[in-house]
């Protein structure tokens, strides 16, 4: 290359880097295929709970108090805080007369009783499918059966479900080993219920052990694991074996999101991880992978999915392939006090 040509090229580079850089950057981006699982993200119960807070703020004005996280997602919680929601751990933190909302996970019976004693106006945002489990527990208890609850100790939904009955009326088991070792006082008069956000396969195995040990055990009229948990696990199963790496968008305290990670690994994905936001992803570890799967737990908004995909597009040449396994059109009505609230 001659001296004049070199000067011309240098001048052009200085003159218009804004035109040159995107082209060169695009050429350097490694290709990657994203399999985007559907259904994913918000379920009807989560959507109802969030709407309950938002409409309460519009109807009653800020602040509106919420007992515990309305759903397990910090992005959602912080967005509602910006609108005037105040999240508390205990009803003692709620001023007398202020509206308070119970989270989608459900609460023990003692909580609304306490709210009434303190003259608090409360709205119950418990997911109707969790309420269905509560009714099943009460039905078995009224029939004189001891209730075995399959779930995760310490989870708000489990605390709420166990709190529907006297303490000695329910036994919590978490694993297949627990199912093997449980020794009820009356093995011929049992029933089981489950947390709504468990792994379908693991729970089925635990139930099979209970049925083998206690052939007369009473089952729920309809499976307790909710439709959203079932559908999201089914969607992850559909893509897991085709992925080198699978990202589940959700919070670390979200049971259904954690189960999706487990389902991905159990169904053939070499690596799966839970992430809350795009900034939490270890992007260097993804280089060299050809196919990435993405899904989101039932309490993760689609905004966070869009955020992750947008970051992928900045770093990779993305081929996006949505994978649909089931259509969802379920919705739940709001608490009666809000049905006629203005939008």
TIMIKE-184867 format. One record per residue (C-alpha): x, y, z; residue number from 1. Coordinates in steps of 0.001 Angstrom, whole numbers, padded with zeros to 6 digits, m for minus. Example, Ala and Ser with C-alpha at 12.3 -4.5 7.8 and 13.67 -1.06 7.14 Angstrom:
<sites>
{u 012300 | v m004500 | w 007800 | resi 1}
{u 013670 | v m001060 | w 007140 | resi 2}
</sites>
This chain:
<sites>
{u 000000 | v 000000 | w 000000 | resi 1}
{u 001406 | v 003382 | w m000984 | resi 2}
{u 001912 | v 006375 | w 001283 | resi 3}
{u m001100 | v 008284 | w m000087 | resi 4}
{u m003403 | v 005271 | w 000260 | resi 5}
{u m002306 | v 004803 | w 003895 | resi 6}
{u m002979 | v 008456 | w 004702 | resi 7}
{u m006411 | v 008231 | w 003061 | resi 8}
{u m007365 | v 005115 | w 005044 | resi 9}
{u m006206 | v 006676 | w 008335 | resi 10}
{u m008191 | v 009817 | w 007584 | resi 11}
{u m011313 | v 007813 | w 006797 | resi 12}
{u m011007 | v 005897 | w 010084 | resi 13}
{u m010739 | v 009178 | w 012010 | resi 14}
{u m013529 | v 010748 | w 009963 | resi 15}
{u m016257 | v 008197 | w 010586 | resi 16}
{u m015680 | v 005689 | w 013361 | resi 17}
{u m019430 | v 005640 | w 014021 | resi 18}
{u m020021 | v 004006 | w 010641 | resi 19}
{u m017027 | v 001701 | w 010832 | resi 20}
{u m017463 | v 000293 | w 014352 | resi 21}
{u m020912 | v m001282 | w 014117 | resi 22}
{u m019946 | v m003114 | w 010957 | resi 23}
{u m016726 | v m004469 | w 012377 | resi 24}
{u m018394 | v m005310 | w 015685 | resi 25}
{u m021148 | v m007233 | w 013904 | resi 26}
{u m018576 | v m009172 | w 011913 | resi 27}
{u m016771 | v m010117 | w 015129 | resi 28}
{u m019877 | v m011257 | w 017010 | resi 29}
{u m019946 | v m015029 | w 017458 | resi 30}
{u m023158 | v m016681 | w 016247 | resi 31}
{u m025558 | v m018162 | w 018779 | resi 32}
{u m029018 | v m019711 | w 018607 | resi 33}
{u m031518 | v m018949 | w 021357 | resi 34}
{u m034408 | v m021340 | w 021953 | resi 35}
{u m037041 | v m019274 | w 023742 | resi 36}
{u m039422 | v m021478 | w 025727 | resi 37}
{u m043136 | v m020700 | w 025820 | resi 38}
{u m045126 | v m020568 | w 028016 | resi 39}
{u m042856 | v m018724 | w 030445 | resi 40}
{u m043065 | v m015895 | w 032930 | resi 41}
{u m046136 | v m014508 | w 034652 | resi 42}
{u m048973 | v m016863 | w 035517 | resi 43}
{u m052560 | v m015866 | w 036241 | resi 44}
{u m052049 | v m015969 | w 040019 | resi 45}
{u m049016 | v m013672 | w 039875 | resi 46}
{u m050766 | v m011285 | w 037493 | resi 47}
{u m053788 | v m011150 | w 039840 | resi 48}
{u m051583 | v m010443 | w 042869 | resi 49}
{u m049714 | v m007595 | w 041163 | resi 50}
{u m052961 | v m006087 | w 039874 | resi 51}
{u m054348 | v m006272 | w 043402 | resi 52}
{u m051531 | v m004035 | w 044643 | resi 53}
{u m051675 | v m001648 | w 041673 | resi 54}
{u m055449 | v m001203 | w 041797 | resi 55}
{u m055372 | v m000804 | w 045570 | resi 56}
{u m052879 | v 002040 | w 045170 | resi 57}
{u m055173 | v 003722 | w 042650 | resi 58}
{u m058293 | v 003206 | w 044734 | resi 59}
{u m056999 | v 003909 | w 048250 | resi 60}
{u m053866 | v 005936 | w 047513 | resi 61}
{u m050371 | v 005391 | w 048840 | resi 62}
{u m049199 | v 003887 | w 051003 | resi 63}
{u m050695 | v 000438 | w 050656 | resi 64}
{u m049034 | v m002189 | w 052827 | resi 65}
{u m048159 | v m005687 | w 051632 | resi 66}
{u m047337 | v m008523 | w 054009 | resi 67}
{u m044166 | v m010129 | w 052629 | resi 68}
{u m043145 | v m009977 | w 048966 | resi 69}
{u m046313 | v m010015 | w 046868 | resi 70}
{u m044479 | v m012434 | w 044542 | resi 71}
{u m040890 | v m013638 | w 044611 | resi 72}
{u m039229 | v m011157 | w 042292 | resi 73}
{u m037225 | v m008110 | w 043375 | resi 74}
{u m037855 | v m006241 | w 040115 | resi 75}
{u m041612 | v m006524 | w 040674 | resi 76}
{u m041343 | v m005590 | w 044357 | resi 77}
{u m039174 | v m002541 | w 043656 | resi 78}
{u m041498 | v m001402 | w 040854 | resi 79}
{u m044464 | v m001538 | w 043261 | resi 80}
{u m042455 | v 000265 | w 045942 | resi 81}
{u m041905 | v 003106 | w 043488 | resi 82}
{u m045682 | v 003340 | w 043110 | resi 83}
{u m046215 | v 003572 | w 046870 | resi 84}
{u m046426 | v m000015 | w 048141 | resi 85}
{u m044777 | v m000695 | w 051489 | resi 86}
{u m043656 | v m004266 | w 052141 | resi 87}
{u m043618 | v m005470 | w 055741 | resi 88}
{u m042775 | v m008719 | w 057506 | resi 89}
{u m045397 | v m008451 | w 060228 | resi 90}
{u m048827 | v m006897 | w 060670 | resi 91}
{u m047469 | v m004949 | w 063657 | resi 92}
{u m045763 | v m002717 | w 061103 | resi 93}
{u m049074 | v m001723 | w 059503 | resi 94}
{u m050717 | v 001443 | w 060890 | resi 95}
{u m054221 | v 001023 | w 062233 | resi 96}
{u m056819 | v 001471 | w 059506 | resi 97}
{u m054347 | v 001196 | w 056627 | resi 98}
{u m055035 | v m001268 | w 053799 | resi 99}
{u m052866 | v m004381 | w 053813 | resi 100}
{u m052543 | v m007090 | w 051156 | resi 101}
{u m051623 | v m010722 | w 051739 | resi 102}
{u m049181 | v m012171 | w 049209 | resi 103}
{u m049920 | v m014646 | w 046421 | resi 104}
{u m048354 | v m017470 | w 048453 | resi 105}
{u m051160 | v m017540 | w 051011 | resi 106}
{u m051099 | v m017013 | w 054772 | resi 107}
{u m051933 | v m019053 | w 057875 | resi 108}
{u m055447 | v m018599 | w 059255 | resi 109}
{u m053970 | v m016707 | w 062181 | resi 110}
{u m053018 | v m013765 | w 059938 | resi 111}
{u m056509 | v m012587 | w 058852 | resi 112}
{u m057702 | v m013222 | w 062425 | resi 113}
{u m054990 | v m010892 | w 063705 | resi 114}
{u m055828 | v m008326 | w 061007 | resi 115}
{u m059460 | v m008284 | w 062143 | resi 116}
{u m058427 | v m007868 | w 065772 | resi 117}
{u m056346 | v m004836 | w 064796 | resi 118}
{u m059167 | v m003427 | w 062641 | resi 119}
{u m057027 | v m003554 | w 059507 | resi 120}
{u m058682 | v m003490 | w 056102 | resi 121}
{u m057111 | v m006417 | w 054263 | resi 122}
{u m057217 | v m007823 | w 050743 | resi 123}
{u m056225 | v m011410 | w 050098 | resi 124}
{u m054097 | v m011839 | w 046959 | resi 125}
{u m053573 | v m015563 | w 047577 | resi 126}
{u m053478 | v m017439 | w 044269 | resi 127}
{u m056806 | v m019287 | w 043845 | resi 128}
{u m054880 | v m022486 | w 043132 | resi 129}
{u m053135 | v m022182 | w 046490 | resi 130}
{u m056518 | v m021528 | w 048109 | resi 131}
{u m057702 | v m024768 | w 046482 | resi 132}
{u m054942 | v m026650 | w 048355 | resi 133}
{u m056057 | v m024947 | w 051581 | resi 134}
{u m059614 | v m026172 | w 051018 | resi 135}
{u m058344 | v m029698 | w 050325 | resi 136}
{u m056435 | v m029632 | w 053622 | resi 137}
{u m059536 | v m028526 | w 055501 | resi 138}
{u m061684 | v m031177 | w 053805 | resi 139}
{u m059293 | v m033955 | w 054819 | resi 140}
{u m059033 | v m032623 | w 058351 | resi 141}
{u m062824 | v m032495 | w 058704 | resi 142}
{u m062933 | v m036125 | w 057526 | resi 143}
{u m060556 | v m037046 | w 060366 | resi 144}
{u m057507 | v m037712 | w 058192 | resi 145}
{u m053915 | v m036815 | w 058989 | resi 146}
{u m052538 | v m034644 | w 056178 | resi 147}
{u m049112 | v m035189 | w 054630 | resi 148}
{u m047900 | v m032057 | w 052861 | resi 149}
{u m045212 | v m032469 | w 050203 | resi 150}
{u m043280 | v m029210 | w 049993 | resi 151}
{u m040226 | v m027194 | w 050977 | resi 152}
{u m039800 | v m026219 | w 054615 | resi 153}
{u m039810 | v m022481 | w 055228 | resi 154}
{u m041447 | v m021540 | w 051931 | resi 155}
{u m044282 | v m019015 | w 052485 | resi 156}
{u m046773 | v m021226 | w 050663 | resi 157}
{u m045942 | v m024185 | w 052912 | resi 158}
{u m046187 | v m022016 | w 056035 | resi 159}
{u m049561 | v m020756 | w 054847 | resi 160}
{u m050884 | v m024212 | w 054024 | resi 161}
{u m049745 | v m025790 | w 057278 | resi 162}
{u m051307 | v m022832 | w 059067 | resi 163}
{u m054775 | v m023811 | w 057860 | resi 164}
{u m054931 | v m026694 | w 060337 | resi 165}
{u m053923 | v m027377 | w 063937 | resi 166}
{u m050201 | v m028037 | w 064161 | resi 167}
{u m050426 | v m031739 | w 064963 | resi 168}
{u m052767 | v m032381 | w 062010 | resi 169}
{u m050126 | v m031974 | w 059287 | resi 170}
{u m046743 | v m033552 | w 058584 | resi 171}
{u m044360 | v m031971 | w 056082 | resi 172}
{u m042146 | v m034165 | w 053915 | resi 173}
{u m039647 | v m032859 | w 051377 | resi 174}
{u m037937 | v m035858 | w 049794 | resi 175}
{u m038403 | v m039446 | w 048714 | resi 176}
{u m036382 | v m040479 | w 051778 | resi 177}
{u m038887 | v m038638 | w 053973 | resi 178}
{u m041687 | v m040581 | w 052271 | resi 179}
{u m039872 | v m043832 | w 053025 | resi 180}
{u m039316 | v m042973 | w 056672 | resi 181}
{u m042543 | v m041290 | w 057748 | resi 182}
{u m044362 | v m043230 | w 060505 | resi 183}
{u m047867 | v m041816 | w 060974 | resi 184}
{u m049892 | v m042805 | w 064039 | resi 185}
{u m052760 | v m044075 | w 061880 | resi 186}
{u m051378 | v m045320 | w 058525 | resi 187}
{u m054880 | v m046231 | w 057344 | resi 188}
{u m056305 | v m042721 | w 057660 | resi 189}
{u m054080 | v m040437 | w 055616 | resi 190}
{u m054282 | v m037865 | w 052843 | resi 191}
{u m051627 | v m035972 | w 050927 | resi 192}
{u m051497 | v m032500 | w 049409 | resi 193}
{u m048608 | v m030683 | w 047724 | resi 194}
{u m047074 | v m027284 | w 047306 | resi 195}
{u m048140 | v m025874 | w 043926 | resi 196}
{u m044638 | v m025139 | w 042593 | resi 197}
{u m042823 | v m028451 | w 042885 | resi 198}
{u m041001 | v m030556 | w 040324 | resi 199}
{u m043582 | v m032754 | w 038620 | resi 200}
{u m041276 | v m035739 | w 038236 | resi 201}
{u m039820 | v m035631 | w 041739 | resi 202}
{u m043241 | v m035164 | w 043315 | resi 203}
{u m044697 | v m038046 | w 041298 | resi 204}
{u m041930 | v m040276 | w 042640 | resi 205}
{u m042606 | v m039209 | w 046227 | resi 206}
{u m046335 | v m039823 | w 045751 | resi 207}
{u m045661 | v m043282 | w 044314 | resi 208}
{u m043746 | v m044164 | w 047486 | resi 209}
{u m046578 | v m042926 | w 049697 | resi 210}
{u m049161 | v m044894 | w 047713 | resi 211}
{u m047074 | v m048042 | w 047880 | resi 212}
{u m046602 | v m047734 | w 051632 | resi 213}
{u m050133 | v m046514 | w 052355 | resi 214}
{u m052510 | v m047922 | w 049698 | resi 215}
{u m055544 | v m046196 | w 051236 | resi 216}
{u m054047 | v m042704 | w 051255 | resi 217}
{u m056432 | v m040065 | w 049875 | resi 218}
{u m055243 | v m037975 | w 046931 | resi 219}
{u m056406 | v m034474 | w 045905 | resi 220}
{u m059437 | v m034400 | w 043603 | resi 221}
{u m057163 | v m032657 | w 041116 | resi 222}
{u m053371 | v m032386 | w 041057 | resi 223}
{u m052146 | v m029632 | w 043386 | resi 224}
{u m049123 | v m028641 | w 041283 | resi 225}
{u m050528 | v m025705 | w 039353 | resi 226}
{u m051018 | v m025409 | w 035602 | resi 227}
{u m048316 | v m022735 | w 035285 | resi 228}
{u m045683 | v m024847 | w 037025 | resi 229}
{u m046675 | v m027826 | w 034876 | resi 230}
{u m046627 | v m025864 | w 031617 | resi 231}
{u m043305 | v m024129 | w 032267 | resi 232}
{u m041615 | v m027387 | w 033171 | resi 233}
{u m043061 | v m028998 | w 030052 | resi 234}
{u m041701 | v m026151 | w 027911 | resi 235}
{u m038226 | v m026442 | w 029442 | resi 236}
{u m038248 | v m030195 | w 028875 | resi 237}
{u m039011 | v m029561 | w 025195 | resi 238}
{u m035794 | v m027583 | w 024672 | resi 239}
{u m033399 | v m028876 | w 027347 | resi 240}
{u m031689 | v m031624 | w 025352 | resi 241}
{u m031168 | v m029247 | w 022416 | resi 242}
{u m029335 | v m026647 | w 024504 | resi 243}
{u m025690 | v m026325 | w 025486 | resi 244}
{u m026691 | v m023945 | w 028269 | resi 245}
{u m030092 | v m022938 | w 029653 | resi 246}
{u m030894 | v m019713 | w 031495 | resi 247}
{u m033894 | v m019467 | w 033794 | resi 248}
{u m034847 | v m015903 | w 034646 | resi 249}
{u m036183 | v m015708 | w 038180 | resi 250}
{u m035403 | v m014974 | w 041807 | resi 251}
{u m033323 | v m017249 | w 044062 | resi 252}
{u m036260 | v m017523 | w 046508 | resi 253}
{u m038697 | v m018480 | w 043732 | resi 254}
{u m039553 | v m022163 | w 044099 | resi 255}
{u m040973 | v m022598 | w 040604 | resi 256}
{u m037905 | v m020933 | w 039052 | resi 257}
{u m035489 | v m023157 | w 040962 | resi 258}
{u m037435 | v m026207 | w 039838 | resi 259}
{u m037042 | v m025134 | w 036198 | resi 260}
{u m033247 | v m025213 | w 036596 | resi 261}
{u m033471 | v m028734 | w 038017 | resi 262}
{u m035807 | v m029831 | w 035224 | resi 263}
{u m033422 | v m028502 | w 032579 | resi 264}
{u m030468 | v m030484 | w 033938 | resi 265}
{u m032548 | v m033624 | w 034524 | resi 266}
{u m033742 | v m033545 | w 030918 | resi 267}
{u m030439 | v m033371 | w 029115 | resi 268}
{u m029059 | v m029833 | w 029317 | resi 269}
{u m025370 | v m029935 | w 030341 | resi 270}
{u m025590 | v m026640 | w 032229 | resi 271}
{u m028470 | v m024565 | w 033551 | resi 272}
{u m028490 | v m021523 | w 035791 | resi 273}
{u m030870 | v m019151 | w 037517 | resi 274}
{u m030374 | v m015433 | w 036951 | resi 275}
{u m032329 | v m012392 | w 038114 | resi 276}
{u m031111 | v m009830 | w 035563 | resi 277}
{u m028937 | v m009667 | w 032464 | resi 278}
{u m026119 | v m008083 | w 034502 | resi 279}
{u m025890 | v m011249 | w 036595 | resi 280}
{u m024974 | v m013473 | w 033634 | resi 281}
{u m021377 | v m014652 | w 033276 | resi 282}
{u m021130 | v m013781 | w 029595 | resi 283}
{u m017600 | v m015128 | w 029134 | resi 284}
{u m018757 | v m018587 | w 030135 | resi 285}
{u m021291 | v m018592 | w 027292 | resi 286}
{u m018750 | v m018169 | w 024504 | resi 287}
{u m018245 | v m021420 | w 022666 | resi 288}
{u m021834 | v m022528 | w 023217 | resi 289}
{u m023912 | v m022800 | w 020070 | resi 290}
{u m027431 | v m023074 | w 021480 | resi 291}
{u m028791 | v m021285 | w 024533 | resi 292}
{u m032197 | v m021917 | w 026058 | resi 293}
{u m034136 | v m019202 | w 027856 | resi 294}
{u m037208 | v m019454 | w 030052 | resi 295}
{u m038600 | v m017547 | w 033029 | resi 296}
{u m040285 | v m018493 | w 036278 | resi 297}
{u m043929 | v m017667 | w 036911 | resi 298}
{u m043081 | v m014536 | w 038911 | resi 299}
{u m040604 | v m013072 | w 036385 | resi 300}
{u m041943 | v m010315 | w 034097 | resi 301}
{u m041384 | v m010435 | w 030339 | resi 302}
{u m039421 | v m007179 | w 030646 | resi 303}
{u m036551 | v m009167 | w 032166 | resi 304}
{u m036660 | v m011707 | w 029321 | resi 305}
{u m036452 | v m008860 | w 026805 | resi 306}
{u m033537 | v m007386 | w 028757 | resi 307}
{u m031562 | v m010646 | w 028603 | resi 308}
{u m032218 | v m011157 | w 024889 | resi 309}
{u m031205 | v m007544 | w 024191 | resi 310}
{u m027876 | v m008117 | w 025938 | resi 311}
{u m027346 | v m011297 | w 023931 | resi 312}
{u m027841 | v m009306 | w 020732 | resi 313}
{u m025161 | v m006837 | w 021814 | resi 314}
{u m022638 | v m009611 | w 022303 | resi 315}
{u m023648 | v m012274 | w 019770 | resi 316}
{u m025142 | v m012645 | w 016338 | resi 317}
{u m028450 | v m014077 | w 017579 | resi 318}
{u m030777 | v m016463 | w 015797 | resi 319}
{u m033952 | v m016401 | w 017917 | resi 320}
{u m036233 | v m019440 | w 017750 | resi 321}
{u m039407 | v m019397 | w 019892 | resi 322}
{u m040563 | v m022882 | w 020934 | resi 323}
{u m044265 | v m023116 | w 021830 | resi 324}
{u m045620 | v m026125 | w 023730 | resi 325}
{u m048954 | v m024913 | w 025066 | resi 326}
{u m051282 | v m021912 | w 024914 | resi 327}
{u m052422 | v m020321 | w 028166 | resi 328}
{u m055574 | v m018217 | w 028494 | resi 329}
{u m056336 | v m018530 | w 032211 | resi 330}
{u m057207 | v m015488 | w 034294 | resi 331}
{u m058477 | v m014992 | w 037853 | resi 332}
{u m060825 | v m012283 | w 039043 | resi 333}
{u m059593 | v m009682 | w 041500 | resi 334}
{u m060739 | v m009526 | w 045140 | resi 335}
{u m064329 | v m008303 | w 045333 | resi 336}
{u m063344 | v m004970 | w 046882 | resi 337}
{u m061415 | v m004100 | w 043714 | resi 338}
{u m063639 | v m005484 | w 040979 | resi 339}
{u m065366 | v m002136 | w 040487 | resi 340}
{u m062260 | v m000048 | w 041049 | resi 341}
{u m061560 | v 002428 | w 038272 | resi 342}
{u m058619 | v 001715 | w 036002 | resi 343}
</sites>
